[in-house]
């Protein structure tokens, strides 16, 4: 059963998987603090929850990469009764060769995908421990298990999220706080709007919906799974990357590259 005695903090809640986390937890009776940069979308989420008589969704317009964002989230959560969940979902990617990318944009990607996760955990997890329990759900990726040419920085950031989550889970053993790294393969979200303009993206046969991904992640967090990989094919891919020689993994990754996603090598990106 979902923990209902505290708030679910969800970053990147204005669209995609984050919005689904907010909708699903609210529908199950969990009040939500929905964080994102697009205030109008957060207000729409909140209004839909009210209309459906679900648990409240409290919008907080905030860029989680800004200095002091973790403390601001913690303070707002305390005002609303305290956190029971922390869902670090905000993230982005950039498609294209590393040397063709904007260094400032690549650095921003690291701040969002890695530094904000650490900052929010540092701000919120002590409160979860103090209350005797809670869930931390960090959104990593299937990309965490192998190199990702064409998305070199993105893959590296998700490998960081996976490693950080596993380590934190061990450190928090016995506190009542669980940590789960959700590692989905492709999910249908706005992040794929980063494709080449005018070129339709080919949807993959094993691509998850945002709704399905969020539901899987919630269930995995409630079970206390440390690493959660949806779909049998993604699980097999993750395991393959653990048993094959790294040189073979690199060759396979180089062969597939962005073609697996139906792109050439566009430099653009999307942010959740």
LINPE-V204904 format. One record per backbone hydrogen bond with DSSP energy under -1.0 kcal/mol. NH is the residue of the N-H (numbers start at 1). CO is the residue of the C=O. E is the energy in kcal/mol with one decimal. If there is no record, write none. Layout:
# LINPE-V204904
nh=NH co=CO e=E
nh=NH co=CO e=E
This chain:
# LINPE-V204904
nh=7 co=82 e=-2.8
nh=8 co=31 e=-2.6
nh=9 co=85 e=-2.3
nh=10 co=33 e=-2.5
nh=11 co=87 e=-2.3
nh=13 co=35 e=-2.9
nh=19 co=15 e=-1.4
nh=20 co=16 e=-1.7
nh=21 co=17 e=-2.7
nh=22 co=18 e=-2.2
nh=23 co=19 e=-2.6
nh=24 co=20 e=-2.9
nh=25 co=21 e=-2.5
nh=26 co=22 e=-2.2
nh=27 co=23 e=-2.3
nh=28 co=24 e=-1.0
nh=29 co=26 e=-1.6
nh=30 co=25 e=-2.8
nh=32 co=56 e=-2.6
nh=33 co=8 e=-2.8
nh=34 co=58 e=-2.1
nh=35 co=10 e=-3.0
nh=36 co=60 e=-1.6
nh=42 co=38 e=-1.7
nh=43 co=39 e=-2.5
nh=44 co=40 e=-1.7
nh=45 co=41 e=-2.1
nh=46 co=42 e=-2.3
nh=47 co=43 e=-2.5
nh=48 co=44 e=-2.4
nh=49 co=45 e=-2.0
nh=50 co=46 e=-2.1
nh=51 co=47 e=-2.5
nh=52 co=48 e=-1.7
nh=53 co=50 e=-1.4
nh=54 co=49 e=-2.7
nh=55 co=26 e=-2.1
nh=58 co=32 e=-3.6
nh=60 co=34 e=-2.5
nh=62 co=36 e=-2.5
nh=66 co=63 e=-1.9
nh=69 co=66 e=-1.8
nh=72 co=68 e=-2.1
nh=73 co=69 e=-2.5
nh=74 co=70 e=-2.5
nh=75 co=71 e=-2.7
nh=76 co=72 e=-2.2
nh=77 co=73 e=-2.6
nh=78 co=74 e=-2.3
nh=79 co=75 e=-1.9
nh=80 co=76 e=-1.3
nh=81 co=78 e=-1.5
nh=82 co=77 e=-3.0
nh=84 co=7 e=-3.6
nh=85 co=7 e=-2.3
nh=86 co=135 e=-2.3
nh=87 co=9 e=-3.4
nh=88 co=137 e=-1.8
nh=89 co=87 e=-1.4
nh=93 co=270 e=-1.2
nh=95 co=268 e=-2.1
nh=96 co=150 e=-2.1
nh=100 co=97 e=-1.2
nh=101 co=98 e=-1.7
nh=106 co=102 e=-2.4
nh=107 co=103 e=-2.3
nh=108 co=104 e=-1.9
nh=109 co=105 e=-2.1
nh=110 co=106 e=-1.6
nh=111 co=107 e=-2.1
nh=112 co=108 e=-2.7
nh=113 co=109 e=-2.9
nh=114 co=110 e=-2.2
nh=115 co=110 e=-1.8
nh=116 co=111 e=-2.3
nh=118 co=114 e=-2.0
nh=119 co=115 e=-2.6
nh=120 co=116 e=-2.5
nh=121 co=117 e=-2.2
nh=122 co=118 e=-2.6
nh=123 co=119 e=-1.7
nh=124 co=120 e=-2.7
nh=125 co=121 e=-2.1
nh=128 co=124 e=-1.6
nh=129 co=125 e=-2.7
nh=130 co=126 e=-2.2
nh=131 co=127 e=-1.7
nh=132 co=129 e=-1.1
nh=133 co=128 e=-1.9
nh=134 co=176 e=-1.6
nh=135 co=84 e=-2.3
nh=136 co=178 e=-2.3
nh=137 co=86 e=-3.1
nh=138 co=180 e=-2.8
nh=139 co=88 e=-2.5
nh=140 co=182 e=-2.5
nh=142 co=184 e=-2.8
nh=144 co=141 e=-1.8
nh=145 co=142 e=-1.7
nh=151 co=148 e=-2.7
nh=155 co=151 e=-2.7
nh=156 co=152 e=-1.6
nh=157 co=153 e=-2.5
nh=158 co=154 e=-2.2
nh=159 co=155 e=-1.9
nh=160 co=156 e=-1.8
nh=161 co=157 e=-2.1
nh=162 co=158 e=-2.2
nh=163 co=159 e=-2.4
nh=164 co=160 e=-3.1
nh=165 co=161 e=-2.3
nh=166 co=162 e=-2.3
nh=167 co=163 e=-2.3
nh=168 co=164 e=-2.6
nh=169 co=165 e=-2.3
nh=170 co=166 e=-1.6
nh=171 co=167 e=-2.2
nh=172 co=168 e=-2.0
nh=173 co=170 e=-1.2
nh=175 co=172 e=-2.4
nh=178 co=134 e=-2.3
nh=180 co=136 e=-2.8
nh=181 co=226 e=-3.1
nh=182 co=138 e=-2.4
nh=183 co=228 e=-3.4
nh=188 co=208 e=-2.7
nh=189 co=187 e=-1.2
nh=192 co=189 e=-1.4
nh=193 co=190 e=-2.3
nh=195 co=192 e=-1.3
nh=199 co=196 e=-2.1
nh=207 co=204 e=-1.8
nh=208 co=186 e=-2.5
nh=213 co=209 e=-2.3
nh=214 co=210 e=-2.4
nh=215 co=211 e=-2.2
nh=216 co=212 e=-2.2
nh=217 co=213 e=-2.4
nh=218 co=214 e=-2.5
nh=219 co=215 e=-2.1
nh=220 co=216 e=-2.4
nh=221 co=217 e=-2.4
nh=222 co=218 e=-2.3
nh=223 co=219 e=-1.6
nh=225 co=220 e=-2.3
nh=228 co=181 e=-2.7
nh=235 co=231 e=-2.2
nh=236 co=232 e=-2.3
nh=237 co=233 e=-2.3
nh=238 co=234 e=-2.6
nh=239 co=235 e=-2.3
nh=240 co=236 e=-2.5
nh=241 co=237 e=-1.9
nh=243 co=239 e=-1.1
nh=244 co=240 e=-2.5
nh=249 co=245 e=-2.1
nh=250 co=246 e=-2.6
nh=251 co=247 e=-2.0
nh=252 co=248 e=-2.4
nh=253 co=249 e=-2.7
nh=254 co=250 e=-2.5
nh=255 co=251 e=-2.1
nh=256 co=252 e=-2.4
nh=257 co=253 e=-2.9
nh=259 co=256 e=-1.3
nh=261 co=258 e=-1.3
nh=262 co=259 e=-1.2
nh=263 co=258 e=-1.8
nh=272 co=91 e=-2.6
